[in-house]
Amino acid sequence: MVSHEYLGPSSFTLTWAPARAAYLIAPESEAGMRLAIREASSRWGGLTEPILPLAESADLEPWWNQVLELSNVDGLVLVDADRGTAEQLSERTGMQLADLAHIDRDGLTSFSISPASVYSWRDDPNPPVIAQLDGDLWQLVAAGDLDDEHLADHRKTGHPVRRPSTDDGVGRAQFGDGTLIQRTLLGLDESAAFGRVGAAPAVVWLCGEEAFEECLYYWNVRALAPVGWGAFPMVLLPAHALSQWLVLAQSVRGLLIRPDEFSPDVHLTSLSLSDQELANAATLLELVPSTEPPRFSRPWPPPDLRTAPFTYLTDVDVRQPVVFERQYGSSTQIETVAARPMTTMRVNSPVTFTGHGRTLLRMASPLLDGLPRRDQVAGLVIRGAHWKDQALRVATEAQHQYLWELTVPTLREVTELLLKQGVSAYVLSDKGRLGTPLCERGQGLQHLRAPGVIASLSSLTTPRSKELLKELERVRANGMPPEAFEQLANNWGQRSERSFKNARDVIGSGGSLEALETLVGLGWAQRGLEVRCPVCGVKSFVALADTVSTGQCPGCFSEQPYTADNKQLDLKYRLSTFIDRCGDQGMMPPLLVIAALRAKSEHLYVLPGVNLQFPDGYSAETDIFGVHDGKVFAGEVKTQAVAFTQEQLEHDVDTSKRLGVDVHIMASLDEIPAETVARARELCKRAGIQLRPMSGQALLAGG
């Protein structure tokens, strides 16, 4: 029978978004740009898809590289750029590359849908505008365009588009969101934005007759412009034709009646026109030069509307308001009851899909917060899922209602999966077998960080290892064969009596009475009295629960008094068998590190000591391996930092690199010198791993 674990109510944020692409064209390729625009015009969110010129080097020019990063696209599409260079860019960015001809059926970029299937205009008397047939490039950029195949699809579904008979019909359609490319934004919002400025002026971009560079820059700046909150008007106009367009200034004024949250009203810009040509265009648009410094703001309550005369500036960088990180999508939140092994979730899409197509769905929940952002782990939750923007993402069909079944793995399952994928074999070390029960229960570990606890444990731990070493040295001198040493160690170690001390001796070693009583409360130590028997010569510990009014030697059973100090019984403390064994095996420092990690986040599972065998035959041991707050880590824990030699550091970092961890932990009970940390940090940097040093009083205090 499958057991069910109730996890309680859990909230989920689900976000629907199209798969978005960046189109790669050859430098100065107008033909390639036209092809890219026609494809983007047929896709939900197409206005936000950048078009990037890719030269012979896979390193894009700085601005185009920034456009690619900020656009947060999901894949690359090869239009007419060099294939080899495009493949290099794909490898460098980790994004799939699809051919333009196969964009609708290959790879992640195929998970999109027609704008007509998101927002139907079947009965709209004013269908969206596209460029004139064989229109100038600025028209395609301003309004969008469709190839014959997509035009036929629109006619088939009853969603016509309109080609105006004049160029001003194309230009004016921008002022009322009447273009097809603007319609690709319907149903799409920014689900998150970081570093965005407040409200910004409108952008009027003027292009000359040689317009390729102007059009390319405008397209990509507009692709990065805010969507929804913070959006500002952007229009592209041909400077050479403005004087022939009637009542153009009136159309522009309609865009500029906005709350007084910025200045000027318009950023008037061009890459090719002179200042005088811009001034002449401003006169046609009935704009006046601004006399106040530029400002961006978002005051509350909203101020009054700006009024004519509307102002402009030309000497500004119009990219400033669009340089911010963003995520796209329309979101909804639900509450569900989570359980293992399966959590069922039924949800309606906030996007009203009216036709067939595909989409991407992101899921974020506190239930998933502690999972490493590895695709192997995502596949445990939902088959075929992966991580994107810290959320679980699934490629799926566009539909009204969804029924999802999620498997929420335990961190133990995740840790073991990731370890198995990094090695050919592994087994818990002696330390690991001892420490695992304490780690899994978690009970008491946080007390290791309290003042005096580690010192008290160290003081009470039976010094088997040191005494055994002396015995080994003695028998070595007598000619004992080396192969018998291990058997001697096993036999001798089991016979050693646990040590016990009074509080005064423990305090003298750095412990404390409070720490001793904490250990007793945890069941890690017990109180007792001492019997020193002159008959058999045995010194014995008698637990308080076993004491009687008259002392008795546990060995020869002769009546003997309990040890007293100044006529008062001398109370002794002794570790439990298990804890004493953990201390003897050096398990307490790793457990202290684990306690410090748990204090930072409860999303933790650790294997405290693992022997590793790698596929190439290399063997190693790691003191700790696990998952903490979504990061995979491994590391080495020492009692003294002096043990971190250069050779040791190189070995430790190499082991962590082989394991594919995110974080390498270097820990010691005493302070690790800054020079040692610097050497470890350099090794981790080369390995592509984050270093986390943990040591000294900061470790005990949770630093």
N, C-alpha and C positions, 0 to 999 in steps of 0.2 A: 504494500500500500504506500502511495506517495504521501509524505507528510507535508503539511502546509504551514508556513510561517507567516503570521499576520504582521505586517510592517506598519499598519496604521494609515490614516488619510495622507495623501500626498498631492501636491499641486504640480501641474505641468503647464508650461507655456509652449504652445505649438505655433509654428510660423510657416506659412506657405509662401513660396517664392519661386520664380522661374530660374532655371539654369541659365546663367548669363555668360556671354562669350566676349573675348577680345579678338578682333579680326586683324590678321597680319597681312599687310599689303607691301608690295615693292615700293621703294622710295619714289616719290613723285608720280605714283601710278594713279591717274584719275580713273582709269577703267576699273582698277581694283577697288577703289573707294566707292564707285557706283555700285559694284556688285555687293560690297559689304552693306551699304545703306539699304539696298533692296531686301537683303536678308534680314537685317535688323528691323525693318519696317513690318515684317511678317511675324515678329516674335513679341510675346509679352515682356515688357521691360526693355524693349530694343533701344529706346532713347538713351538708356544708361550703359550701353555696350560700346566700349571705345574701339577706335580704328587706329592701328599703330603701324607706322612705317618701319620696316625691319630691313636694315642694311646687311652687308655681308658678315658683320660681326653679330653674335647673339646677344651682345650687350647693347641694349637700347640706349638711345640718347637720354641724358638725365631726366628731362621733363617727361618723356614718354615712359620711362621706367617708373616714374612717380605716378603717372596716370594709371599704369597697370596695377601698381600696389594699392592705390587708393580706391580704385574701382571695385576691388574685391570680387573679381569675376571667378567663374568656376572652371573655365577651360579656354583653350586657344583654338582658333579656326584659321586654317591656311587658305588664303584667298589667292594671291599671286606672288607672295614672297618666296625666297629661296627655301626649298624644302629642308635641306640640310641645316641651314641656319635656324629655321623654325623648330626643328627637332632638338637642336641644342638648347634653345630657349625653353622648350617644354621640359627638358631634363633639368635645367637650372632652376626652374620655378616649381617643378613637381606637378604641373598641370597637364592634363591630357590634351593632345593635339588631334583635331579632326579636320578632314578636308571639307571645304565649303559645300561640295556636292553631297556630302554625307552627313551634314550637320543635324539633320532631323532623325537620323537613325543610328549614329555611332557615338558612343561615349556619353559622358555626363551632359554635354551641351544639348543633347537631344531631348532632355527633360524640360521642354518648354511647350507653349501653347499659343495659338493665334490670339491676338488682341480681341478679335470678334467673339472668341469663346470665353472671354472674361467679362466683357461689357458689350452687349448686343446693341447695334444701332439699326436693326432690321427695319424698324418703322420710323426712323429718324428722317425728317424731310431735308435735313442738311447733312448729308453723309460727309465723312472726313475727306479732306483735300490731300492730293499727292501732286508731285511735280508734273508740269506739262510733258507731253510726249517729246522725248529728245530735248528736254529742258536743260538750262544751264546747271552746272554743279551746285550753285548756291540754292537752287530750288529743291534739289534732292535733300540737301542738308537741312533746309528750313522745314520742309513738309513731309519728307519721306517719299518712297516710290516702291513699286511692286513689279516683279517680272511677270511674264505671261502666265506661268503656272500658278502663282499666288493670286493673280487677278482672276483667273478662272475659278479658283477655290472660293474667293469672295462672292463671285456671282452665283456660284452653285448654292452657297449657304444663305443667299439673300442679304449680303452685307456689301452693298456697292461702295465704291469710292469715286471721287470726282476729280477730273483734271480740268482746271480753269482754262479759259480761252486766252487769258492775258497773264503776264508775269505778276502784275500787281494783285491778281486774285490769289496767287500762291502766297505772296508776301503778307497780305492782309489776313489770311487765314491764321497766321501765327498769333494775332492779337486776341483772338477769342478761343484759343485752344481748339481750333478747328482743323488741325492737320492730323494725318494718320500717325505720324511719329509721336505727336503729343498724346494720342489716344493709347499708345502702348504703355503708358504709365497708369492707366485706370486700374484700380484694384491693387496697386503696388504702393507701399509706404516704406519709409526707413524704420526698421525695427530697433535700430540703435545707431547713435552717432556720437563720436568722441572728438572734441576739439573744434567744434563748429562755432563760428561767430554768430552774433545775433542777426537781426533783419539786415538785409543788404540792398543797395540800390539796384534798379533794373539795369540790364546790359543791352545796349543797342550796338551791334557789331556791324560795321560797314565794310564791304568788300569791293575791290576793284574788279576790272574785267579779267585780269589774270588772277583767278581766285582760288587755286588749289590749296596753297598754304593757309590762306585765310579760312577756307572751309574746313580744313583738317583741324586747325586749332579750335575753331568755334565748336565743331562737333564734340571734341573731347572735353573742352571746358564745360559745355552744356551737359555732357554725360556725367560729370562729377557734381553738378549743381544739386542743392538740396531738393528732396522730394517730400511733399507734405509740409510739415512744420519748417518754417524758415525758407520756403521756396521763394524765389524772386523771378520776375519776368526776364526772358531773354529772347531777342529777335535778331535775325540776320537779314540785312537789307543790302541790295546792290546800289552803291553810291551813284553810279552813272545813270540810274533810271528814276531816282527819287523825284526829280523835278516834273516828271510826267504823271505822277500818281496824285489823283485828286484827294483832297481832305485827309492827307496822310497825317498831318499834325493832330487832327482830332482823334484818329485811331491811337496815336501814341499817348495822348492825354488820358485816354481810357485806362491805359496800363498803369499810370502813375498816381492815381488817386488811392493812396495807401497811407496807413498810420505813420505819423511823424517819428519814426524810430531810427532814422539814418539821414545822412547827407553825403553827396548830393542826391537828386532824384534819379539821375542816369549816369552810368559810366559809359561814355561814348568812346569807342575804341576801334582801332584798325591796325593791321600790320603793314599796310601799304600806303595809306593815304597820309598826306602832309597835314600839319596843324591847320593850315588855311582851308584845306578841303574839308576837314572835320568841322571847322567853324562854319563853313558855308552850309554843310549838312545840318548843323544844329539850328541855323536860321530857318531852314525849310521846315524843321520839326518844331519850331517855335520854342526852343530851349534857350536859356540864358546861362552864362558862366556862373559857377558857384563862387561865393565870396567867403564861405566858412570852411574850416578844416573838415576832412572826411571823418565820419563817425558811423559806428555800428552799435546797436543797442537792442534791448528787448525790455523796455520799461513796463511796469505794472502800476496802476491800470493802464490799458492801451491809450495812447495820446490821440489827439484830434487828427483828422486826415490832412495830408499835405495838399496844398492848393497851388494853382498857377500864380505867377510864372514858375514853371518847373526848371530846375537847375541841372547842370552837367559839369563833369570834369573829364579831361582826356588823359592826363598824365598819371594814371593809376594802373596797377596790375590787377586785372579782373580775375586772376586766378586765386587771389587771397580768400574770398568767401567759399571757395570750393575745395580747399586743401584741408580735409579732415577725414578721419576714418569712419566708415559706415558699414552697416549691414542692412540688407533689404528684406522685405517680407511683410505680409499681413498676419497679425497674431491674434490668438485667442487663448484664454486660460481656463483650465478645468480642474476640478478636484476629483480624485478617484481613490478607491481603497486599494492599497498596494499589498501584495503578498508574494511569497515565494512558494513554488517555483514559477508561477505565472501570474502576471497582472494584466487584467483586461481593461481596455480603455475605448469607449465609444465617443466620437467627437464629430461635430459638424464643421465644415470648412467656412471661415469667414469670407472667403471669396466665392462669389456666385458663378461657378463655371457653367457655361451654357452650351458647351460643345466638347468634343473629344480632344484629348491631349494628355500631356504628362507634366509633372511638376516635382519640385523638391519640398520636403517637409522636414523642418528642424524641431527637435524636442529638447527642452531644457527642464530640469527638475532637481530639487535638492536630493532626490533619491539617487541621482546619477552623479552628484558632485564629487564623490570620492573616487570615481573610476578613472584610471589613466586614459588619456586621450590617445589610445592606440586603436587602430582599426580592428585588430584581433579581438579587443575587448568589446568594441561596438557590435561586432558580429555575434557576441554572446547574448546581447540584449535583443537585437532584431537581426535576423540573417540578411546579409548584404548591406547593412548600415555602415556608416563611417562618421568621423567627427568633422565638424566645421564650425568655426567661431565658438569653440567650447561647448557646442551642442551636438546632440546625436542627429544625424541627417540620413534621411531615407529617400531614395528616388522611387516615385510612385505614380499612379494614374491620377488625373484630375477628376475628382468626383465630389458629390455633396456631403456624403457621410463616410466615415472611416471606422473600422473596428480593428484595433491593434491589440496584439498579444505580446507583452514584453516579458522577457526573462531577466530578472534583476540578479546578477551573480553576486556571491559573497566576495569579499576582498581576499579570502583564502583561495577561492577558485581562481580569481584573477591572478594572484601571485603565483600559484602553481602553474597556470597556463603560460605566463610570461617566462618563468624560469625554465620550463620544459622546452620552449622555443629557442632559448639561448644556449642550451647545453645538450650534450648527447646523453648524459646521465647525471644524477645528483642523489645524495643521501645526506641526511642530517648528521652532523658531527656529534661527538660526545657532548659538547656544549649545547648543540642544538636540541638533542633529545632531552636534556635536562631543562633547558629554558623554554621550550615550546609550551608545556602545560601552564607555566606562569604567564607567558605572553597571551595565550588564548583566554585564560580566565581574567587576566588584567587586574585581579584583586591584589592590592597592596603595592603595585609597582610605583604609584605616584608618591608613596611614602619614602622611596629611595632617595628622593630629591630633598627631603627635609634635613635640617642641620643635624649632623652627628650620626645619621643612620648608616651610611656607607662605612664610616670609621668604626662604628659599633659592630657591624657585620664582619669587617676585616679583623677586628680584635678577637672576636669569638670563633672565627673559622679555625678548625683544627688544621695545624700546619703539617698535613700529611706529605705534601710534595717535597718540602725542604728536608724533613726528617728522612724521607725515603731516599733522597739524593745522598744523604750522609751514609745510609746503609749500603747503597749501591757502590759508593766510592770505597767502602770498607771491603765488600766482597770482591770488587774488582781487583783490589790489591792482593787478595788471596787466590786470584786466578780463576774466578768464576767465568764460564764462557759467555760472550756477549749475547748469544741468542736466548739465553735463559733470563735475561734482565726483565723482559716484558712480563713473563709469568710471575717472577718475583714481585713486580710492581702490583699486579692484580691481586695476588694473595695477601701481600703485606698491607695494601691500602684498605682492604676490607676489615682487617683486624684492629686498626687504630681506633682508640677511644676518642669520642668527641671531647674537645676541651671545654672548660667552663671557667668563668671568672666572676668576681664580684664587681659591683658597679664602679668602685674606686679604681680598679685596674683598667676597666674599659674607658672610663673618663680620662685616665692618664694617657690613653692611646688616641685621644681625639674624639671619643664617643660622648654620649650624654645619657643621663638617667631617663630623660624623656624619650630618647631614641630607643633605649632598651625596652621601655614599657610599650612603645609603639610596636616593636617586634613581637612582644608577648601577645598584644591584642590581635595581631595578624595571624597568630599561630605559628610564626616563624621561629620563636624562641620560647623557652619556658623557664619559670623560676624554680629554684630548688635549694637544697642544703647539701653540704659536703660532709662525708664521713671519711676520716683518715684512720685506717685500721692498722694498729701496730702488730696484729697477729699475722695477717697475710701480706701486709705491706701494700695493699691496694688503696688508692685514693678514688672515691666513688662519688657520683652525683646522684642525689635522690630527689626526684620531682616532689614539689610540695604536696601534690595529691597523694603521694605514696608514703609520706612521712608519718611516723607514729610518735607517741610521747617519748619513748626511749629509742635512741638511734640504733641501727643494726647495719652491720657491714653486708652489702649485697653479695659479697664474694664468699666469705666463710661463715656468715650469719652470726658472728659474735656481736654481742651488744657493745656499741661504741657511741660516744657522744658526738653530736653534730659540732662542726667547727664553729667556734665563737670568736668574736673580736670585742675586746673590752667587755666581756661577760654578756654580750649580745650576739644572738645567732647571726652568722655571716651569710647573708642572702647571695646566692649565686645565680648566674644566667648561663643558659646553654642553648645553642641553635638546634632546631629540629634536624633529624637525619637528612632530610631532603635538602633543606636550605644550606646545611653544612657542606653537603656534597657539591651544591652549586657554587658556593664560595671557594671550595678547594679547586674546582675546575676553572676558576676565573670567569664565572658567568655573571657576576654582579656588575662590572663595568658596562657590558652590552645591555643588560637590563636597565641600567641607569639611563643610557642613551635612548632606549625604547620609551622609558617613562617621560623623558624630556620631549620626545616627538609626540607622544600621546597628549601632552599638555598643550601642544600647538593645535592639534586636530584629532578628533576621534576617528577620522577616516584613516585607519591604520591597521595593517596586518604585517607581521614580521616573522621570518624564519631566522632564529637566533643562532646561526652557525651552520654552514652548509659546505660539504665537500663536493667539488665540481669536477666534471669530466667534459671537456670541450670536443667538438667533432674532429679537430686536428690532433687529438691525443694529449693535449696539454691539460694538466691537472692543477687545481688551485683550491683554496678555501677562502670563504668570506665570512666575516663575523656576523654580519647582518645583511639580509636581503628582504625586500618587501615593497609595499605600496604605502605611501603617506600623502594624503590630501591630493590624490590624483597624479602623483609623481612616483616613478619607479626608482628605487635607490638601492645601493649596496655600499659596504664600507668596512673599515677596520677600526677596532677599538683597542686602545692600549691603556695600561695602568699608568705608564710614564711616557711622556712625549719624546724622550730621548730615543725611544725605539723606532721613531719615524726617520730612519736613515734614507738617503737618496735611493738606495736599492729597494728598500721597503716601499717607499712612495711609488716608484715606477711599477713595482709588482702589483700594488693595490689598485692603482689607476688603470693598469692594463686589464686586470680582472674585471673591474667595473665596466670598462669599455667593451670587453668581450660579452658581458651580460646585457649590453644595450640599455643601460640605465639612463635616467635623466639626471640624477644627483649622486655624487660620490661623497660619502660621509667619512671624515677623518676626526676621530674623537679620542680624548685622553682625559684621565682624572685630574692631571695637573695642567698648567697652562702650556699651550703649544706656542713656541716662539714665532714671531711674525715672519722671520726668514723662512721657517719651515712651511708655514702657510703659503707664503709667496711661491715657493718651489712647487708645492702641490697644486696651487691655482694655475700655474703655467702648464703643468702636465695635463690638468683637466681641460684647459683651454684648447690644447692641441687635440685632445680626444673628443672635443665637442660635448663635454659634460660639465654641469654646474657643480662647484665645490661647496660643501657645507661643513666648515670646521666647528666642532663642539668640544669645549674643554673647560677645565678649572671651575672656579666658583660660578662662572656664568652658566655652566652646564648644570650645576647643582641648583642654581636659582632659576633655571629656565631661560637662560640667555640664548 
